[in-house]
Amino acid sequence: MLPPNASIGPHVHRELEEFYYVLHGQGAVTVGAETASIKDGDAIPLRLGDINSFTNTTQEPLEFLIVGISRDKTHRLDNVDVDIPSSK
């Protein structure tokens, strides 16, 4: 769950692919340089190495079902924060 007006900053998983399913709420997802609105029933697949971030743009919680698929059973969840240069 992502609280109202909160975000998960840009990050990448090098050993894990993910699938986000929006159970309830609205927000935005950025994958690479592309940003899209998300809402109930939307699915967001993320491949290895996809830089991604999520933002809840409302006053209601944004709830996800998240499935992670490891590259192989010897690797654990890895999360690497990514500095994104601002475009000015």
FENSULBEL-V8126 format. One record per pair of residues at least 24 apart in sequence whose ideal C-beta (glycine too) atoms are under 10 Angstrom apart, sorted by the first residue. I is the first residue (numbers start at 1). J is the second residue. Records with the same first field share a line. If there is no record, write none. Layout:
I=J ; J
This chain:
1=25 ; 56 ; 61 ; 62 ; 63 ; 64
2=27 ; 54 ; 55 ; 56 ; 61 ; 62 ; 63 ; 64
3=56 ; 59 ; 60 ; 61 ; 62
4=56 ; 57 ; 58 ; 59 ; 60 ; 61 ; 62
5=55 ; 56 ; 57 ; 58 ; 59 ; 62
6=54 ; 55 ; 56 ; 61 ; 62
7=53 ; 54 ; 55 ; 56 ; 57 ; 62
8=52 ; 53 ; 54 ; 55 ; 56 ; 62 ; 79
9=52 ; 53 ; 54 ; 55 ; 81 ; 82 ; 83 ; 84
10=51 ; 52 ; 53 ; 80 ; 81 ; 82 ; 83 ; 84
11=50 ; 51 ; 52 ; 53 ; 54 ; 78 ; 79 ; 80 ; 81 ; 82
12=46 ; 48 ; 49 ; 50 ; 51 ; 52 ; 78 ; 79 ; 80 ; 81 ; 82
13=46 ; 47 ; 48 ; 49 ; 50 ; 51 ; 52 ; 68 ; 70 ; 71 ; 75 ; 77 ; 78 ; 79 ; 80
14=48 ; 49 ; 71 ; 75 ; 78 ; 79 ; 80
15=48 ; 49 ; 68 ; 70 ; 71 ; 72 ; 74 ; 75 ; 76 ; 77 ; 78 ; 79
16=46 ; 48 ; 68 ; 69 ; 70 ; 71 ; 75 ; 76 ; 77 ; 78 ; 79
17=45 ; 46 ; 47 ; 48 ; 49 ; 50 ; 67 ; 68 ; 69 ; 70 ; 71
18=44 ; 45 ; 46 ; 47 ; 48 ; 50 ; 52 ; 64 ; 66 ; 67 ; 68 ; 69 ; 77
19=43 ; 44 ; 45 ; 46 ; 64 ; 65 ; 66 ; 67 ; 68 ; 69
20=44 ; 45 ; 46 ; 52 ; 54 ; 64 ; 65 ; 66 ; 67
21=45 ; 63 ; 64 ; 65 ; 66 ; 67
22=54 ; 62 ; 63 ; 64 ; 65
23=61 ; 62 ; 63 ; 64 ; 65
24=60 ; 61 ; 62 ; 63 ; 64
25=56 ; 57 ; 58 ; 60 ; 61 ; 62 ; 63 ; 64
26=56 ; 57 ; 58 ; 60 ; 62
27=54 ; 55 ; 56 ; 57 ; 58 ; 60 ; 62 ; 64
28=53 ; 54 ; 55 ; 56 ; 57 ; 62
29=53 ; 54 ; 55
30=54 ; 55 ; 84
33=84 ; 87
38=62 ; 64
49=80
51=80 ; 82 ; 84
52=82
53=82 ; 84
